[in-house]
Amino acid sequence: MGGSAWIWLKAALGIGTVPTQLSAAERNCLAKHAAGKRELVEIGVQFGVTTAHFRSVMDPQGTVTGIDPHAPGRLGLSFERLTAQRLLGRVKRGQAKLLRKLSFDAAGDFDRSIDFLFIDGDHSWQGVERDWNDWSGKIAPGGIVALHDSRSVAYRQDHESVRFTEEVVLKDSRFRAISAVDTVTVLVRVA
């Protein structure tokens, strides 16, 4: 057994830690901006580490919605999804939903105003552009949007999402940048 199945088994047994692509500084920054929010959405859940973290700091009556296609593996299961469900189940605060969809499929059905959005899905230009176009208009005034892999760092090659953030997101007059840590950019909706 290896990969996602092994991570799921360790999580089920309560041993070790579940991996995340976010640094401790990025997690702390995101938690600060997600704290007390009522309607949170994360695009790109993977193992659910960040989704569970959001659930632990959001408003006690809030809802966090994680969106990820969680494709089944060779055994017909998504061990990433099973791990995410386990981690989310450990946090007893508000509600948590996992939508097994691509972000653009979920966007059309999502009709609530968002207080906090974390975009961490497809990092290609086309992928992040579609997420930005589909989801940024759903952010409430004063709401927060954060993007992963949106800034250059010396220890990793840039994704196209870095260039998209520089050329499009940071120039969007509806938003103002308020924080940046490692590869994460955080903006507030101003209009």
Residue frames as a rotation matrix with the C-alpha (Angstrom) as fourth column:
MET 1
0.590 0.808 0.000 0.00
0.808 -0.590 0.000 0.00
0.000 0.000 -1.000 0.00
GLY 2
-0.557 -0.815 -0.162 1.36
0.802 -0.578 0.149 3.41
-0.215 -0.046 0.975 -0.89
GLY 3
-0.785 0.130 0.606 0.53
0.257 -0.822 0.509 7.01
0.564 0.555 0.612 -1.66
SER 4
-0.404 0.720 0.563 -2.95
-0.675 -0.651 0.347 8.22
0.617 -0.240 0.750 -0.80
ALA 5
0.503 0.596 -0.626 -4.07
-0.047 0.742 0.669 4.87
0.863 -0.307 0.401 0.65
TRP 6
-0.189 -0.676 -0.712 -1.16
0.790 0.326 -0.519 4.88
0.583 -0.661 0.473 3.09
ILE 7
-0.890 -0.081 0.448 -1.93
-0.111 -0.916 -0.385 8.47
0.442 -0.393 0.807 4.15
TRP 8
0.057 0.990 0.131 -5.59
-0.625 -0.067 0.778 7.53
0.779 -0.126 0.615 4.67
LEU 9
0.417 0.070 -0.906 -4.63
0.414 0.873 0.258 4.50
0.809 -0.483 0.334 6.80
LYS 10
-0.631 -0.707 -0.321 -2.31
0.640 -0.239 -0.730 6.55
0.439 -0.666 0.603 8.98
ALA 11
-0.707 0.450 0.545 -5.04
-0.501 -0.863 0.063 9.19
0.499 -0.228 0.836 9.41
ALA 12
0.325 0.881 -0.344 -7.59
-0.359 0.452 0.817 6.48
0.875 -0.142 0.463 10.28
LEU 13
0.308 -0.303 -0.902 -5.22
0.720 0.694 0.012 5.08
0.622 -0.653 0.432 12.90
GLY 14
0.989 0.126 0.075 -4.38
0.060 -0.814 0.578 8.54
0.134 -0.567 -0.813 14.20
ILE 15
0.370 -0.924 -0.095 -0.66
0.590 0.155 0.792 8.22
-0.718 -0.349 0.603 13.56
GLY 16
-0.570 -0.698 0.432 1.58
0.792 -0.329 0.514 10.71
-0.217 0.636 0.741 11.82
THR 17
-0.235 0.456 -0.858 0.42
-0.102 -0.890 -0.445 13.84
-0.967 -0.017 0.256 10.06
VAL 18
0.482 0.466 0.742 -1.45
0.739 0.238 -0.630 14.30
-0.470 0.852 -0.230 6.84
PRO 19
-0.565 -0.819 0.098 0.65
0.737 -0.448 0.506 16.17
-0.370 0.358 0.857 4.24
THR 20
0.706 0.671 -0.225 -0.20
0.482 -0.688 -0.542 19.62
-0.519 0.275 -0.810 2.97
GLN 21
0.134 -0.652 0.746 1.44
0.928 -0.181 -0.325 21.81
0.347 0.737 0.581 0.34
LEU 22
0.685 0.178 0.706 1.07
0.019 -0.974 0.227 24.90
0.728 -0.142 -0.671 2.51
SER 23
-0.495 -0.864 -0.087 3.84
0.253 -0.048 -0.966 26.20
0.831 -0.501 0.243 4.74
ALA 24
-0.253 0.349 -0.902 3.14
0.967 0.059 -0.248 26.89
-0.033 -0.935 -0.352 8.42
ALA 25
-0.812 -0.094 -0.576 3.30
0.157 -0.986 -0.061 30.62
-0.562 -0.140 0.815 7.68
GLU 26
-0.820 0.558 -0.130 0.73
-0.288 -0.205 0.936 30.24
0.495 0.804 0.328 4.88
ARG 27
-0.273 0.740 -0.615 -1.60
0.672 0.604 0.429 28.21
0.689 -0.296 -0.662 7.12
ASN 28
-0.426 0.060 -0.903 -1.35
0.810 -0.419 -0.410 30.83
-0.403 -0.906 0.129 9.87
CYS 29
-0.947 0.061 -0.317 -2.07
-0.182 -0.911 0.370 33.66
-0.266 0.408 0.874 7.42
LEU 30
-0.621 0.751 -0.224 -5.10
-0.077 0.227 0.971 31.86
0.780 0.620 -0.083 6.00
ALA 31
-0.258 0.516 -0.817 -6.42
0.894 0.449 0.001 30.99
0.367 -0.730 -0.577 9.46
LYS 32
-0.744 -0.073 -0.665 -6.17
0.414 -0.830 -0.373 34.64
-0.525 -0.553 0.648 10.50
HIS 33
-0.854 0.384 -0.350 -8.29
-0.518 -0.689 0.507 35.75
-0.046 0.615 0.787 7.53
ALA 34
-0.474 0.697 -0.537 -10.77
0.030 0.623 0.782 32.83
0.880 0.355 -0.316 7.76
ALA 35
-0.854 0.080 -0.515 -11.36
0.519 0.209 -0.829 33.30
0.041 -0.975 -0.220 11.50
GLY 36
-0.577 0.706 -0.410 -14.99
0.080 -0.451 -0.889 34.10
-0.813 -0.546 0.204 12.32
LYS 37
-0.734 0.313 -0.603 -16.20
-0.679 -0.323 0.659 33.89
0.012 0.893 0.450 8.71
ARG 38
-0.097 0.835 0.542 -19.61
-0.572 0.399 -0.717 32.30
-0.814 -0.380 0.439 8.10
GLU 39
0.899 0.394 0.190 -19.49
-0.050 0.524 -0.850 31.18
-0.435 0.755 0.491 4.46
LEU 40
-0.017 -0.990 -0.143 -16.16
-0.685 -0.093 0.723 29.70
-0.729 0.110 -0.676 3.37
VAL 41
0.972 0.235 0.014 -15.24
-0.142 0.635 -0.760 27.92
-0.187 0.736 0.650 0.14
GLU 42
-0.048 -0.997 0.057 -12.05
-0.508 0.073 0.858 26.10
-0.860 0.012 -0.510 -0.74
ILE 43
0.870 0.198 -0.451 -11.31
-0.493 0.344 -0.799 25.11
-0.003 0.918 0.397 -4.34
GLY 44
0.166 -0.815 -0.555 -8.87
-0.337 0.483 -0.809 22.21
0.927 0.321 -0.195 -4.31
VAL 45
0.757 0.294 0.584 -9.24
-0.634 0.114 0.765 20.12
0.158 -0.949 0.273 -1.15
GLN 46
-0.201 -0.764 -0.614 -6.85
-0.534 0.610 -0.585 17.20
0.821 0.210 -0.531 -1.73
PHE 47
-0.554 -0.086 -0.828 -6.50
0.457 0.800 -0.388 15.58
0.696 -0.594 -0.404 1.75
GLY 48
0.438 0.891 0.118 -8.60
0.429 -0.322 0.844 18.24
0.790 -0.319 -0.524 3.53
VAL 49
-0.286 -0.614 -0.736 -5.92
0.951 -0.089 -0.295 19.58
0.116 -0.785 0.609 5.89
THR 50
-0.980 -0.114 0.161 -6.70
0.114 -0.993 -0.008 23.21
0.160 0.010 0.987 5.05
THR 51
-0.228 0.971 0.070 -10.45
-0.133 -0.103 0.986 22.62
0.964 0.216 0.153 4.87
ALA 52
0.329 0.298 -0.896 -10.44
0.763 0.475 0.438 21.17
0.556 -0.828 -0.071 8.40
HIS 53
-0.636 -0.625 -0.453 -8.28
0.770 -0.553 -0.318 24.07
-0.052 -0.551 0.833 9.57
PHE 54
-0.785 0.432 0.443 -10.80
-0.176 -0.842 0.510 26.54
0.594 0.323 0.737 8.16
ARG 55
0.187 0.915 -0.359 -13.60
0.188 0.325 0.927 24.69
0.964 -0.241 -0.111 9.94
SER 56
0.021 -0.244 -0.970 -11.74
0.961 0.273 -0.048 24.99
0.276 -0.931 0.240 13.24
VAL 57
-0.787 -0.411 -0.459 -11.50
0.539 -0.821 -0.188 28.81
-0.300 -0.395 0.868 13.05
MET 58
-0.674 0.571 0.469 -14.71
0.176 -0.492 0.853 29.82
0.717 0.658 0.231 11.26
ASP 59
-0.400 0.672 0.623 -17.85
-0.874 -0.483 -0.040 31.15
0.274 -0.561 0.781 12.94
PRO 60
-0.829 0.059 0.556 -19.39
-0.268 0.831 -0.488 28.37
-0.491 -0.554 -0.673 15.08
GLN 61
0.187 0.958 0.216 -22.54
0.002 0.220 -0.975 28.62
-0.982 0.183 0.040 12.92
GLY 62
-0.021 -0.304 -0.952 -20.61
-0.863 -0.476 0.171 28.81
-0.505 0.825 -0.252 9.68
THR 63
0.825 0.216 0.523 -20.26
0.093 0.859 -0.503 26.47
-0.558 0.463 0.689 6.72
VAL 64
-0.222 -0.882 -0.417 -17.09
-0.676 -0.169 0.717 25.49
-0.702 0.441 -0.559 4.91
THR 65
0.862 0.476 0.177 -17.53
-0.159 0.584 -0.796 23.97
-0.482 0.658 0.579 1.45
GLY 66
-0.255 -0.966 0.040 -14.65
-0.387 0.140 0.911 22.09
-0.886 0.217 -0.410 -0.09
ILE 67
0.798 0.511 -0.319 -14.69
-0.453 0.160 -0.877 21.51
-0.397 0.845 0.359 -3.84
ASP 68
-0.403 -0.911 -0.084 -12.56
-0.789 0.300 0.536 18.80
-0.463 0.283 -0.840 -5.44
PRO 69
0.240 0.539 -0.807 -13.31
-0.872 0.485 0.064 16.11
0.426 0.689 0.586 -8.03
HIS 70
-0.145 -0.368 0.918 -11.44
-0.813 0.573 0.102 13.52
-0.564 -0.732 -0.382 -5.90
ALA 71
0.213 0.176 -0.961 -11.05
-0.870 0.481 -0.104 11.09
0.444 0.859 0.256 -8.79
PRO 72
0.852 0.120 0.509 -11.24
-0.373 0.821 0.432 7.41
-0.366 -0.558 0.745 -7.81
GLY 73
-0.163 -0.979 -0.122 -7.99
-0.926 0.109 0.362 5.46
-0.342 0.172 -0.924 -7.93
ARG 74
-0.676 -0.242 -0.696 -7.25
-0.581 0.756 0.301 1.89
0.454 0.608 -0.652 -9.00
LEU 75
-0.930 0.330 -0.161 -9.50
0.362 0.753 -0.550 0.42
-0.060 -0.570 -0.820 -6.30
GLY 76
-0.224 0.888 0.401 -12.42
0.629 -0.182 0.755 2.64
0.744 0.422 -0.518 -7.31
LEU 77
0.611 0.365 -0.702 -11.98
0.787 -0.378 0.488 4.81
-0.087 -0.851 -0.518 -4.20
SER 78
0.294 -0.557 0.777 -10.53
0.029 -0.807 -0.589 8.24
0.955 0.196 -0.221 -3.61
PHE 79
0.158 -0.319 -0.935 -8.34
0.942 0.334 0.045 7.87
0.297 -0.887 0.353 -0.54
GLU 80
-0.870 -0.378 0.317 -7.78
0.307 -0.918 -0.251 11.63
0.386 -0.120 0.915 -0.68
ARG 81
-0.193 0.891 0.410 -11.54
-0.418 -0.453 0.788 12.15
0.888 -0.020 0.460 -0.25
LEU 82
0.524 0.372 -0.766 -11.76
0.427 0.663 0.614 9.54
0.737 -0.649 0.189 2.53
THR 83
-0.400 -0.747 -0.531 -8.91
0.888 -0.174 -0.425 11.29
0.226 -0.642 0.733 4.34
ALA 84
-0.822 0.144 0.551 -10.59
-0.096 -0.989 0.115 14.68
0.562 0.041 0.826 3.91
GLN 85
0.240 0.969 -0.048 -13.87
-0.188 0.095 0.978 13.31
0.952 -0.226 0.205 5.29
ARG 86
0.310 -0.200 -0.929 -12.02
0.820 0.551 0.155 11.88
0.481 -0.810 0.335 8.31
LEU 87
-0.734 -0.668 -0.127 -10.19
0.648 -0.632 -0.426 15.15
0.204 -0.394 0.896 9.04
LEU 88
-0.594 0.587 0.550 -13.35
-0.330 -0.801 0.500 17.24
0.734 0.115 0.670 8.63
GLY 89
0.368 0.787 -0.495 -15.26
0.120 0.488 0.865 14.83
0.922 -0.378 0.085 10.90
ARG 90
-0.184 -0.538 -0.822 -12.79
0.908 0.228 -0.352 15.47
0.377 -0.811 0.447 13.71
VAL 91
-0.989 -0.142 0.050 -13.73
0.121 -0.948 -0.294 19.15
0.089 -0.285 0.954 13.86
LYS 92
-0.220 0.957 -0.187 -17.11
0.972 0.231 0.037 19.78
0.079 -0.174 -0.982 15.47
ARG 93
-0.508 0.064 -0.859 -17.78
0.186 -0.966 -0.182 23.37
-0.841 -0.252 0.478 14.46
GLY 94
-0.156 0.518 -0.841 -20.50
-0.800 -0.566 -0.200 24.55
-0.580 0.641 0.503 12.12
GLN 95
0.750 0.446 0.489 -21.04
-0.037 0.766 -0.642 22.53
-0.661 0.463 0.591 8.99
ALA 96
-0.411 -0.854 -0.318 -18.67
-0.544 -0.050 0.838 21.10
-0.732 0.517 -0.444 6.41
LYS 97
0.764 0.616 0.194 -19.55
-0.154 0.466 -0.871 19.99
-0.627 0.635 0.451 2.90
LEU 98
-0.505 -0.861 0.061 -17.39
-0.162 0.164 0.973 18.26
-0.848 0.481 -0.222 0.33
LEU 99
0.644 0.673 -0.364 -18.57
-0.468 -0.031 -0.883 18.70
-0.606 0.739 0.295 -3.25
ARG 100
-0.175 -0.666 0.725 -17.16
0.302 0.664 0.683 16.05
-0.937 0.339 0.086 -5.56
LYS 101
0.817 0.442 0.371 -17.10
0.516 -0.272 -0.812 18.31
-0.258 0.855 -0.450 -8.60
LEU 102
-0.348 -0.805 0.481 -14.82
0.897 -0.435 -0.078 20.42
0.272 0.404 0.873 -10.70
SER 103
-0.642 0.049 -0.766 -14.89
0.466 -0.768 -0.439 24.02
-0.609 -0.639 0.470 -9.52
PHE 104
-0.904 0.308 -0.298 -16.58
-0.428 -0.678 0.598 25.30
-0.018 0.668 0.744 -12.68
ASP 105
-0.464 0.784 -0.413 -19.36
0.279 0.571 0.772 22.72
0.841 0.243 -0.484 -12.30
ALA 106
-0.283 0.315 -0.906 -19.89
0.959 0.088 -0.269 23.73
-0.005 -0.945 -0.327 -8.67
ALA 107
-0.939 -0.190 -0.287 -19.91
0.217 -0.974 -0.062 27.47
-0.268 -0.120 0.956 -9.43
GLY 108
-0.712 0.699 0.072 -23.19
-0.202 -0.302 0.932 27.40
0.673 0.649 0.356 -11.31
ASP 109
0.102 0.766 -0.635 -24.99
0.514 0.506 0.693 25.76
0.851 -0.397 -0.342 -8.38
PHE 110
-0.386 -0.339 -0.858 -23.46
0.922 -0.176 -0.345 27.94
-0.034 -0.924 0.380 -5.66
ASP 111
0.054 0.555 0.830 -25.80
0.544 -0.713 0.442 30.86
0.837 0.428 -0.341 -5.00
ARG 112
0.772 0.169 -0.612 -24.67
0.631 -0.319 0.708 32.09
-0.076 -0.933 -0.353 -1.58
SER 113
0.731 -0.543 0.412 -22.47
-0.375 -0.825 -0.423 35.10
0.570 0.155 -0.807 -0.90
ILE 114
0.497 -0.655 -0.569 -18.97
0.682 0.700 -0.210 34.05
0.536 -0.283 0.795 0.20
ASP 115
0.980 -0.193 0.055 -17.07
-0.178 -0.708 0.684 35.58
-0.093 -0.680 -0.728 3.13
PHE 116
0.080 -0.988 0.132 -13.83
-0.704 0.038 0.709 33.69
-0.705 -0.150 -0.693 2.49
LEU 117
0.980 0.171 -0.100 -12.65
-0.185 0.615 -0.766 31.94
-0.069 0.770 0.635 -0.68
PHE 118
0.051 -0.984 0.168 -9.40
-0.494 0.122 0.861 29.99
-0.868 -0.127 -0.480 -1.06
ILE 119
0.870 0.175 -0.462 -8.44
-0.493 0.274 -0.825 29.20
-0.018 0.945 0.325 -4.65
ASP 120
-0.176 -0.919 0.353 -6.02
-0.805 0.341 0.485 26.26
-0.566 -0.199 -0.800 -4.75
GLY 121
0.657 0.507 0.558 -7.21
-0.074 0.780 -0.622 24.17
-0.750 0.367 0.550 -7.69
ASP 122
0.560 -0.395 0.728 -5.89
0.826 0.337 -0.452 24.10
-0.067 0.855 0.515 -11.24
HIS 123
0.285 -0.553 -0.783 -2.81
0.277 -0.734 0.620 26.37
-0.918 -0.394 -0.056 -11.35
SER 124
-0.448 -0.348 0.824 -2.70
0.886 -0.048 0.462 26.65
-0.121 0.936 0.329 -15.14
TRP 125
-0.983 0.103 -0.153 -3.57
-0.125 -0.982 0.140 30.06
-0.135 0.157 0.978 -16.62
GLN 126
-0.506 0.841 -0.193 -6.85
-0.275 0.055 0.960 28.69
0.817 0.539 0.204 -17.99
GLY 127
-0.166 0.442 -0.882 -7.72
0.728 0.658 0.193 26.96
0.665 -0.610 -0.431 -14.71
VAL 128
-0.553 -0.081 -0.829 -7.11
0.745 -0.493 -0.449 29.90
-0.372 -0.866 0.333 -12.39
GLU 129
-0.966 0.254 -0.055 -8.69
-0.248 -0.837 0.488 32.29
0.077 0.485 0.871 -14.89
ARG 130
-0.322 0.895 -0.310 -11.85
0.061 0.346 0.936 30.22
0.945 0.283 -0.166 -14.94
ASP 131
-0.150 0.231 -0.961 -11.91
0.956 0.282 -0.081 29.98
0.252 -0.931 -0.263 -11.12
TRP 132
-0.843 -0.206 -0.497 -11.39
0.363 -0.900 -0.242 33.74
-0.397 -0.385 0.833 -10.85
ASN 133
-0.838 0.544 -0.043 -14.13
-0.385 -0.533 0.753 34.50
0.387 0.648 0.656 -13.39
ASP 134
-0.200 0.797 -0.570 -16.57
0.241 0.604 0.760 31.96
0.950 0.015 -0.313 -11.91
TRP 135
0.142 0.214 -0.966 -16.04
0.910 0.355 0.213 32.71
0.389 -0.910 -0.144 -8.21
SER 136
-0.807 -0.570 -0.156 -14.68
0.578 -0.709 -0.404 36.24
0.120 -0.416 0.902 -7.59
GLY 137
-0.603 0.647 0.467 -18.09
-0.300 -0.726 0.619 37.83
0.739 0.233 0.632 -8.18
LYS 138
0.331 0.737 -0.590 -19.55
0.299 0.511 0.806 35.69
0.895 -0.443 -0.051 -5.40
ILE 139
-0.523 -0.595 -0.611 -17.34
0.794 -0.078 -0.604 37.34
0.311 -0.800 0.513 -2.74
ALA 140
0.600 0.761 -0.247 -19.31
0.792 -0.520 0.319 39.63
0.115 -0.387 -0.915 -0.43
PRO 141
0.405 -0.450 0.796 -18.12
-0.123 -0.889 -0.440 43.23
0.906 0.080 -0.415 0.02
GLY 142
0.307 -0.406 0.860 -15.49
-0.947 -0.224 0.233 43.05
0.098 -0.886 -0.453 2.75
GLY 143
0.942 0.072 0.327 -15.03
-0.114 0.987 0.113 39.36
-0.315 -0.144 0.938 1.99
ILE 144
0.081 -0.997 0.016 -11.66
-0.700 -0.045 0.713 37.72
-0.710 -0.068 -0.701 1.52
VAL 145
0.989 0.025 -0.143 -10.15
-0.117 0.717 -0.688 35.78
0.085 0.697 0.712 -1.37
ALA 146
0.218 -0.953 0.211 -6.80
-0.636 0.026 0.772 34.02
-0.740 -0.303 -0.600 -1.07
LEU 147
0.870 -0.016 -0.493 -4.84
-0.427 0.474 -0.770 32.35
0.246 0.881 0.405 -3.85
HIS 148
0.534 -0.713 0.455 -2.21
-0.016 0.529 0.848 29.64
-0.845 -0.460 0.271 -3.42
ASP 149
-0.148 -0.721 0.677 0.81
0.798 0.318 0.513 29.46
-0.585 0.616 0.528 -5.72
SER 150
0.773 0.507 0.381 0.21
0.632 -0.665 -0.397 33.08
0.053 0.548 -0.835 -6.68
ARG 151
0.817 -0.576 -0.028 3.65
-0.557 -0.800 0.223 34.44
-0.151 -0.166 -0.974 -5.77
SER 152
0.477 -0.746 -0.465 7.19
-0.157 0.448 -0.880 33.51
0.865 0.493 0.096 -6.74
VAL 153
0.812 -0.378 0.444 9.40
-0.442 0.098 0.892 31.76
-0.381 -0.920 -0.087 -4.21
ALA 154
0.043 -0.930 -0.365 13.03
-0.998 -0.057 0.027 30.77
-0.046 0.363 -0.931 -4.63
TYR 155
-0.606 -0.376 0.701 12.50
-0.519 0.854 0.009 27.11
-0.603 -0.359 -0.713 -3.72
ARG 156
-0.131 0.622 0.772 9.89
0.495 0.715 -0.493 26.26
-0.859 0.318 -0.402 -6.38
GLN 157
-0.924 -0.118 0.364 9.26
0.382 -0.311 0.870 26.88
0.010 0.943 0.333 -10.06
ASP 158
-0.660 0.697 -0.279 6.38
-0.532 -0.697 -0.481 29.27
-0.530 -0.169 0.831 -10.73
HIS 159
-0.336 0.705 0.625 3.00
0.777 0.582 -0.239 28.02
-0.532 0.405 -0.743 -11.87
GLU 160
-0.584 0.215 0.783 1.05
0.572 -0.575 0.585 30.03
0.576 0.789 0.213 -14.45
SER 161
0.488 0.811 -0.324 -1.14
0.790 -0.252 0.558 31.13
0.371 -0.529 -0.764 -11.52
VAL 162
-0.110 -0.602 -0.791 1.72
0.754 -0.569 0.328 33.45
-0.647 -0.561 0.516 -10.42
ARG 163
-0.940 -0.269 0.210 1.62
0.336 -0.626 0.703 35.36
-0.058 0.732 0.679 -13.71
PHE 164
-0.199 0.945 0.259 -2.20
0.623 -0.082 0.778 35.38
0.757 0.316 -0.573 -13.72
THR 165
0.388 0.312 -0.867 -2.23
0.907 -0.294 0.301 36.89
-0.161 -0.904 -0.397 -10.22
GLU 166
-0.464 -0.678 -0.569 0.27
0.530 -0.728 0.435 39.58
-0.709 -0.100 0.698 -11.23
GLU 167
-0.984 -0.044 0.170 -1.38
0.171 -0.458 0.873 40.45
0.040 0.888 0.458 -14.54
VAL 168
-0.351 0.932 0.092 -5.08
0.187 -0.026 0.982 40.05
0.918 0.362 -0.165 -13.69
VAL 169
0.260 0.547 -0.796 -5.96
0.852 0.258 0.456 39.57
0.454 -0.796 -0.399 -10.02
LEU 170
-0.275 -0.451 -0.849 -3.82
0.848 -0.529 0.006 42.36
-0.452 -0.719 0.528 -8.57
LYS 171
-0.998 -0.058 0.029 -5.21
0.065 -0.844 0.532 44.75
-0.007 0.533 0.846 -11.21
ASP 172
-0.298 0.954 -0.034 -8.87
0.694 0.242 0.678 43.88
0.655 0.179 -0.734 -10.53
SER 173
-0.660 -0.003 0.751 -10.41
-0.237 -0.948 -0.213 47.11
0.713 -0.319 0.625 -9.15
ARG 174
0.473 0.881 -0.025 -12.96
-0.307 0.191 0.932 45.15
0.826 -0.433 0.361 -7.10
PHE 175
0.818 -0.240 -0.523 -10.18
0.538 0.643 0.545 43.86
0.205 -0.727 0.655 -4.83
ARG 176
0.539 -0.711 0.452 -7.27
-0.679 -0.684 -0.267 45.22
0.499 -0.163 -0.851 -2.79
ALA 177
0.145 -0.593 -0.792 -4.28
0.314 0.787 -0.531 43.12
0.938 -0.171 0.300 -1.70
ILE 178
0.710 0.165 0.684 -3.99
-0.541 -0.495 0.680 43.03
0.451 -0.853 -0.263 2.09
SER 179
0.414 -0.595 0.689 -1.45
-0.594 0.397 0.700 40.28
-0.690 -0.699 -0.189 2.78
ALA 180
0.675 -0.287 -0.680 1.13
-0.485 0.523 -0.701 38.06
0.557 0.803 0.213 1.11
VAL 181
0.275 -0.579 0.767 3.01
-0.764 0.353 0.540 35.17
-0.584 -0.735 -0.346 2.68
ASP 182
-0.460 -0.557 0.691 5.26
0.011 0.775 0.632 32.77
-0.888 0.299 -0.350 0.79
THR 183
-0.953 0.076 0.292 3.13
0.300 0.160 0.940 31.70
0.025 0.984 -0.175 -2.23
VAL 184
-0.119 0.983 -0.136 -0.20
0.991 0.109 -0.077 32.99
-0.061 -0.144 -0.988 -0.86
THR 185
-0.928 0.007 0.372 -1.81
0.065 -0.982 0.179 36.30
0.366 0.190 0.911 -1.83
VAL 186
-0.339 0.835 -0.433 -4.80
0.904 0.161 -0.397 37.60
-0.262 -0.526 -0.809 0.18
LEU 187
-0.887 0.137 0.441 -7.22
0.103 -0.871 0.480 40.25
0.450 0.471 0.759 -1.08
VAL 188
-0.555 0.771 -0.313 -10.35
0.406 -0.077 -0.910 41.95
-0.726 -0.633 -0.271 0.25
ARG 189
-0.252 0.584 0.771 -13.41
0.919 -0.103 0.379 42.80
0.301 0.805 -0.511 -1.84
VAL 190
-0.799 -0.157 -0.581 -13.74
0.392 -0.868 -0.304 46.58
-0.457 -0.471 0.755 -1.82
ALA 191
-0.614 0.615 -0.495 -16.58
-0.737 -0.672 0.079 47.14
-0.284 0.413 0.865 -4.27
